Amino acid sequence: MTYINELAFILKSHGIKIKLFADDVKLYIQIVDDIDVAQMQQAIDALVDWATEWQMSISVNKCCVLNVGRSSHDTCLYINDNVLPVVESTRDLGILVSCDE
């Protein structure tokens, strides 16, 4: 439990809103410009560094980008060299969340 509290502190220090549940982490930020995209990428990189330090793996195949609302900005984000897919909807704790909610 101690290391997950550290992760929350690290991610919040990047100005990212987070939700933690069991072994799931969700990162949120309002994307308005390239600075916001860079801020999100820095938080993702910090997450990867934290996981590496604690010898934990990230299930990249379960990760995605969901733009909620009107999005006119490119949000190409990566975990290591893997581009995160931008999706129209995703299942979260049994509930379908879509980009128009």
Order of alpha helices (4+ residues) and beta strands (2+ residues): alpha-beta-beta-alpha-beta-beta-beta-beta-beta-beta
